[in-house]
Amino acid sequence: MDKHQYSTLIKIFIATCFVYNYTCSAEDVSLRNYAKFSGKVGAGNFSYYSLQEAGDVTFVLKSILGDADIYVAQQKDLLNVADYELSSVTCGIDTVVVPASFSRPVHIGVYGHIHHTLSKYTLYAIVNGTDTNLILENISNDNFSNEGSSSDDNNSSFFSSFVWELLETLLQILLEVLL
């Protein structure tokens, strides 16, 4: 394998990792300046996200089941409940505004409250200049439909298994070439 093929293989691997870690979907055509992430987190555990986007970004966390809280840090890629710069720990909709002055990447942790075995949540990342009030109103009024959440779970499960299979194949090829 020459250097060009090796370089291409590495680029595909990096792109695949990027796609896996940063997938999102816009639910409403009129609200294209936000990303939506759905997830589950166990009691006392974190789900981690990383923000590369420059400028002010507002995070809105809606707990669907249980109670999820949001923590933000500039330096710690593995946050904890005692070491962070921003947080929102309400029993309702949690909102945190990450200012443009924060160095990137910004690390976001969604924490599952210890009094709930499992917390299901939806995390919205609202980007610079978007009408945050309109999105918050839609989230509060449940205008973002939860119908078909099982199909979303199936789609994300399918996508995750596909990506992992692709990563495994790429790693096997890489190992065969190197060894």
PyMOL commands that set and color helices and strands:
alter all, ss='L'
color gray80, all
select helices_A, chain A and resi 3-21+132-140+149-178
alter helices_A, ss='H'
color red, helices_A
select strands_A, chain A and resi 34-42+46-51+57-65+68-73+86-88+94-98+106-112+118-127
alter strands_A, ss='S'
color yellow, strands_A
deselect
rebuild
show_as cartoon
